[in-house]
Amino acid sequence: MANVGNYCLAFDREKATESVKYITRVVGLVSKYDLAMLCFIAEMMHLQEFGRPIVNDRYVALSGGTVCSGVFSIAFDAERQYIGGFGVCDSLIKSNGDVDLSLLSESDISALDWAINFSRSEFSWRSISQTGEWQRAFEQSLESNTLPFRLMDFKTCVLALKHGESLWEHINKNK
């Protein structure tokens, strides 16, 4: 669950799985890291534009940038073929099934498309997931010498967005 103010949003695994299927249907073969980073970028864009996350994931700092942990887990399961509907080729994942678009809103699809198109630009799209919050969280994980990742603070991620202060007030007002 993602902590938001004094309450938690439940991770929507079914919607996250359909988001992964959607991305792989559009992009083709993709690594689990890139899938999880694309979902993070889409999640932040959706938060900024529509005031809510897509799948209510938790964000973690890995060495390459910020990823959605639940999406990363789905991609890991797909890569290991623990779940159906996906194919694997050289550790890259693709969807073998149809996407259940009834689980994704128009704004969800818009944010996913935006992240996909952004990833195709010349700009280093991975750098967008390496925010100040990512740097702080990743350095803490290295200092603690425990796991190679650190859970990131949802509030800090939101506040880093354009109009983050007003978005944070909106999120807390509607709890």
C-alpha positions as CSV (number, residue, x, y, z in Angstrom):
1,M,0.0,0.0,0.0
2,A,1.2,3.5,-0.7
3,N,1.1,5.8,2.3
4,V,-0.8,9.0,1.5
5,G,-1.1,11.4,4.4
6,N,-2.7,9.4,7.3
7,Y,-4.2,6.7,5.1
8,C,-3.1,4.1,2.6
9,L,-4.1,3.4,-1.0
10,A,-4.3,-0.3,-1.9
11,F,-2.1,-1.5,-4.8
12,D,-4.3,-2.6,-7.7
13,R,-2.4,-5.6,-9.0
14,E,-5.0,-6.4,-11.7
15,K,-4.8,-2.9,-13.1
16,A,-1.0,-3.0,-12.9
17,T,-0.9,-6.2,-14.8
18,E,-3.1,-4.8,-17.5
19,S,-0.8,-1.7,-17.6
20,V,2.2,-4.0,-18.1
21,K,0.4,-5.8,-20.9
22,Y,-0.6,-2.5,-22.5
23,I,3.0,-1.2,-22.4
24,T,4.4,-4.4,-23.9
25,R,1.7,-4.5,-26.6
26,V,2.7,-1.0,-27.7
27,V,6.5,-1.2,-27.2
28,G,7.1,-4.8,-27.8
29,L,9.9,-6.6,-25.9
30,V,10.9,-4.6,-22.8
31,S,13.0,-5.3,-19.7
32,K,11.4,-5.5,-16.2
33,Y,13.4,-2.5,-15.1
34,D,12.2,-0.4,-18.1
35,L,8.6,-1.5,-17.5
36,A,8.8,-0.5,-13.8
37,M,10.4,2.8,-14.7
38,L,7.9,3.5,-17.5
39,C,5.1,2.8,-15.0
40,F,6.7,5.2,-12.4
41,I,6.9,8.0,-15.0
42,A,3.3,7.3,-16.1
43,E,2.2,7.2,-12.4
44,M,3.8,10.6,-11.7
45,M,2.4,12.2,-14.8
46,H,-1.0,10.9,-13.9
47,L,-0.7,12.2,-10.4
48,Q,0.3,15.6,-11.7
49,E,-2.3,15.9,-14.4
50,F,-5.3,14.1,-12.8
51,G,-4.6,14.1,-9.1
52,R,-4.5,10.4,-8.6
53,P,-2.1,7.5,-9.2
54,I,-2.9,4.8,-11.8
55,V,-2.2,1.7,-9.7
56,N,-1.3,3.0,-6.2
57,D,2.1,1.4,-6.3
58,R,5.0,1.9,-3.9
59,Y,8.1,3.5,-5.3
60,V,11.6,2.2,-4.6
61,A,15.0,3.6,-5.5
62,L,17.2,1.1,-7.4
63,S,20.7,1.8,-8.7
64,G,19.2,2.8,-12.1
65,G,16.4,5.1,-10.9
66,T,13.0,4.9,-9.3
67,V,10.6,2.0,-10.1
68,C,7.1,0.9,-9.1
69,S,7.8,-2.0,-6.9
70,G,4.5,-3.9,-7.5
71,V,5.0,-3.5,-11.3
72,F,8.6,-4.7,-10.9
73,S,7.2,-7.7,-9.1
74,I,4.7,-8.5,-11.9
75,A,7.5,-8.1,-14.5
76,F,9.7,-10.4,-12.4
77,D,6.9,-13.0,-12.2
78,A,6.3,-12.7,-16.0
79,E,10.0,-13.1,-16.7
80,R,10.1,-16.2,-14.5
81,Q,6.9,-17.4,-16.2
82,Y,5.1,-17.6,-12.8
83,I,2.1,-15.8,-14.4
84,G,0.5,-16.4,-17.7
85,G,-0.2,-14.1,-20.6
86,F,3.4,-13.1,-21.2
87,G,6.3,-14.3,-23.3
88,V,10.0,-14.0,-22.5
89,C,12.9,-13.6,-25.0
90,D,16.4,-13.0,-23.7
91,S,15.0,-11.7,-20.4
92,L,12.8,-9.2,-22.2
93,I,9.0,-9.4,-21.6
94,K,6.2,-9.2,-24.0
95,S,2.4,-9.7,-23.7
96,N,0.9,-12.7,-25.4
97,G,-2.6,-11.8,-24.6
98,D,-5.1,-9.1,-25.1
99,V,-5.2,-6.1,-22.8
100,D,-8.4,-5.7,-20.7
101,L,-8.9,-2.0,-21.5
102,S,-12.0,-2.0,-19.3
103,L,-9.7,-1.9,-16.3
104,L,-7.8,1.2,-17.6
105,S,-9.4,4.6,-17.8
106,E,-8.8,7.0,-20.7
107,S,-6.6,9.1,-18.4
108,D,-4.6,5.9,-17.4
109,I,-4.0,5.1,-21.1
110,S,-3.1,8.7,-21.9
111,A,-0.5,8.7,-19.1
112,L,0.9,5.3,-20.2
113,D,1.1,6.6,-23.8
114,W,2.8,9.8,-22.7
115,A,5.5,7.8,-20.7
116,I,6.0,5.5,-23.8
117,N,6.4,8.4,-26.1
118,F,8.6,10.2,-23.7
119,S,10.8,7.1,-23.5
120,R,11.3,7.3,-27.2
121,S,12.5,10.9,-27.2
122,E,16.2,11.8,-27.3
123,F,16.0,13.0,-23.7
124,S,17.5,10.6,-21.3
125,W,14.1,9.3,-20.0
126,R,15.7,7.3,-17.2
127,S,17.0,10.5,-15.6
128,I,13.4,11.6,-14.9
129,S,13.2,8.7,-12.4
130,Q,16.4,9.8,-10.7
131,T,15.0,12.7,-8.7
132,G,16.5,14.2,-5.5
133,E,14.2,11.8,-3.5
134,W,15.7,8.9,-5.5
135,Q,19.3,10.1,-4.7
136,R,18.5,10.4,-1.0
137,A,16.8,7.1,-0.8
138,F,19.4,5.2,-2.7
139,E,22.3,6.7,-0.7
140,Q,20.5,5.7,2.5
141,S,20.2,2.1,1.2
142,L,24.0,2.1,0.5
143,E,24.8,3.5,3.9
144,S,22.6,1.0,5.7
145,N,24.2,-1.8,3.8
146,T,21.0,-3.8,3.8
147,L,19.0,-4.2,0.7
148,P,20.0,-2.7,-2.7
149,F,16.9,-0.5,-2.7
150,R,15.0,1.9,-0.5
151,L,11.3,2.6,-0.3
152,M,10.6,6.2,-1.2
153,D,8.4,8.6,0.6
154,F,5.2,9.1,-1.4
155,K,4.7,12.7,-0.1
156,T,8.2,13.7,-1.3
157,C,7.5,12.2,-4.7
158,V,4.3,14.2,-5.0
159,L,5.9,17.5,-3.7
160,A,8.6,17.2,-6.4
161,L,5.9,17.4,-9.1
162,K,4.8,20.7,-10.7
163,H,2.1,22.1,-8.4
164,G,3.0,19.4,-5.9
165,E,2.0,21.5,-2.8
166,S,-1.6,22.0,-4.1
167,L,-1.7,18.4,-5.3
168,W,-0.7,17.2,-1.8
169,E,-3.4,19.4,-0.2
170,H,-6.0,17.9,-2.7
171,I,-5.0,14.3,-1.8
172,N,-5.2,15.0,1.9
173,K,-8.5,16.9,1.6
174,N,-10.2,14.0,-0.1
175,K,-9.3,11.2,2.3
